Each structure stands twice: as C-alpha cells, then as structure tokens.
Amino acid sequence: MTDLQIAIGKNSDHQVVTKTELLDFLINHRGHGFGSIKALTDARLLKTDNPVPDALKYAEVQINWGIWNYSNSLYSMASREGKEIVFDVKPRQWGERMDGTPLVRHLGKYYLEAKCERVLEMDYYNQEGDKLDKEEMSQFLPKRKKSSTQAKLDGEVVLRDYSLDNLLVFRGGTKKFLIKNS
C-alpha cells in the first residue's frame, strides 16, 4: 500500500459510486450545506529546478456546496468585518454554470463549484504514490494573488471548481461516496 493509498483511507462506510452516479446525485440534489471532498490533482508546481515536476497534490477540503451564492458570501464577509462594500462581481471566465445545481460544464467535463471553508489535509505525492516533503515542494508553488473583487476585504472567500474526474471521496447531503473510476 502506497503513502497515497493510506492517506485516502479505506472509507469502508462509504457507498461506492461511479463518476456518472455522482454527477446524477449532484444534478438532482437541492439545497446547500457543508461537506468534504478528497481530491487528487496535478500539483501545478513550477517546473524549473523542480526534482518532481509531475507531482500530484492530494487534498481533503471542507466545502460549502450546493446552491450557494458567491456574491452573498462576499457581502456576508464584509458585514462580519464591519464594512460596507459594493462588489463588482465579474462573470465566470470559463464554463457554463448549470442552473439549479452546484455544477459547471466546460468542454464536456463537469466541475463541482464550492466555497472552500478550510483545507483539512494537503500533501504532495510522486506518480508512484510516495509522499514528498511538503516544505521542499512548497518552494515551487506559483505566486498567488488575491482576487481584485475582494481587495477591500481582510478575509477571503475562496471559490474552487473541482473536476469530478479528480474527486476520490465526496461527503455531503447525508451521503458518503467513494468514487471509483468507471
């Protein structure tokens, strides 16, 4: 068993579903709520001098998903910070939001749009599933800048689009899914 397999865990209390079954659940789910996902993605690290340019990033993230509103989240945060701000929320730069769902469709693929509440676990792995030194890999992270829409906020509303192809585990809406490759 590799380090990555150990991190993902067995999740024996989870229902095993295909990506198609997860997609069907997300299309038909109504409402919103908290949940979590486990995802494995390309780490998108800088390649220059990186000893593992094809590293993978594994993350477990607590999310607010479903029918929620980015603009409302911005105004809620401003209110908590005691600020009155009028936000210029720009339209989505890519993909088409599927009305009444937490999904975005782009070039034939589906993405779960969610507010990232907090990262529960995050590590880097090589292609064989061996854990890499997080501190060493962090020096290859590209510089990140805060959204200009949120420039006047102290905090940040983190919106993420998670490709259903990268999800390993989904928990939300009273469901616990272990997603298998179909």
HUJO-V492470 format. One record per residue. OMEGA is omega in radians with two decimals (none if undefined). D_FIRST is the distance of its C-alpha to the first C-alpha in Angstrom with 1 decimal. Layout:
OMEGA&D_FIRST / OMEGA&D_FIRST
This chain:
-3.11&0.0 / 3.08&3.8 / -3.12&6.8 / 3.11&8.1 / 3.11&6.1 / -3.13&6.8 / -3.13&10.2 / 3.12&11.0 / -3.11&10.4 / 3.13&11.2 / -3.04&14.9 / 3.12&16.1 / -3.11&19.7 / 3.04&19.7 / 3.10&21.5 / -3.13&19.7 / 3.02&22.0 / 3.07&22.6 / 3.11&23.7 / 3.11&27.2 / 3.06&27.2 / 3.11&26.1 / 3.13&29.0 / 3.10&31.4 / -3.09&30.5 / 3.11&31.1 / -3.04&34.3 / -3.14&35.7 / 3.08&34.8 / 3.13&37.8 / 3.14&37.9 / 3.12&35.6 / 3.13&33.6 / 3.10&30.7 / 3.05&27.1 / 3.08&23.8 / 2.92&21.4 / -3.07&17.9 / 3.07&18.2 / -3.07&16.7 / 2.96&19.5 / -3.07&20.9 / -3.14&21.5 / 3.11&25.1 / 3.05&25.6 / -3.05&28.6 / -3.06&28.1 / 3.13&30.8 / 3.14&29.5 / -3.13&25.9 / 3.13&23.5 / -3.06&20.9 / -3.14&23.2 / -3.12&20.7 / 3.08&18.4 / 3.07&17.0 / 3.06&17.9 / 3.14&16.0 / 2.93&18.5 / -2.98&19.3 / 3.00&23.0 / -3.05&25.7 / 2.91&28.2 / -2.99&31.7 / -3.14&31.7 / -3.10&34.1 / 3.07&37.8 / -2.99&38.3 / -3.14&40.5 / -3.12&39.8 / 3.11&43.5 / 3.11&43.9 / 3.10&40.9 / -3.13&42.8 / 3.09&46.0 / 3.13&44.3 / 3.11&42.9 / 3.12&46.3 / 3.11&47.9 / 3.13&45.6 / 3.12&46.5 / -3.10&50.2 / 3.01&50.7 / -3.08&52.5 / 2.99&51.0 / -3.07&51.6 / 3.03&48.5 / -3.10&48.7 / -3.10&45.6 / 3.10&45.0 / 3.10&43.9 / -3.10&40.4 / 3.14&40.1 / 3.08&38.0 / 3.13&37.1 / 3.09&39.1 / 3.13&38.5 / -3.08&38.6 / 3.07&41.2 / 3.13&40.3 / 3.04&36.6 / -2.99&34.0 / 3.00&33.3 / 3.10&34.3 / -3.13&34.6 / 3.10&34.7 / 3.09&34.9 / 3.11&33.5 / -3.13&30.4 / -3.13&30.1 / 3.04&29.2 / 3.08&29.1 / -3.08&31.7 / 3.01&31.0 / 3.13&32.2 / 3.14&29.5 / 3.05&30.4 / 3.10&27.8 / -3.12&24.3 / -3.13&22.2 / 3.10&19.2 / 3.13&18.9 / 3.10&16.8 / -3.12&16.5 / 3.00&13.6 / -3.08&14.2 / 3.13&13.8 / 3.12&10.6 / 3.10&8.9 / -3.12&9.8 / 3.11&12.1 / 3.12&15.7 / -3.06&18.7 / -3.13&20.3 / 3.12&23.7 / -3.11&23.7 / -3.08&22.7 / 3.11&25.3 / 3.14&28.1 / 3.09&27.4 / 3.07&27.9 / 3.10&31.0 / -3.11&33.9 / 3.08&34.1 / -3.12&37.4 / 3.11&38.5 / 3.13&40.0 / 3.10&43.7 / -3.05&44.2 / -3.03&42.9 / -3.08&44.6 / 3.11&46.9 / 3.02&44.2 / 3.12&42.7 / -3.14&39.5 / 3.00&37.6 / -3.07&36.7 / 3.11&33.4 / 3.12&33.3 / 3.03&30.2 / -3.10&29.6 / 3.09&26.0 / 3.10&25.5 / 3.11&24.4 / -3.09&22.3 / -3.10&20.2 / 3.10&19.7 / -3.11&16.5 / 3.06&18.1 / 3.03&21.8 / 3.13&23.7 / 3.13&27.5 / -3.11&30.6 / -3.12&29.5 / 3.03&26.6 / -3.07&22.8 / 2.93&21.2 / -2.98&17.7 / -3.14&18.5 / 3.05&17.4 / -3.13&18.4 / none&21.7
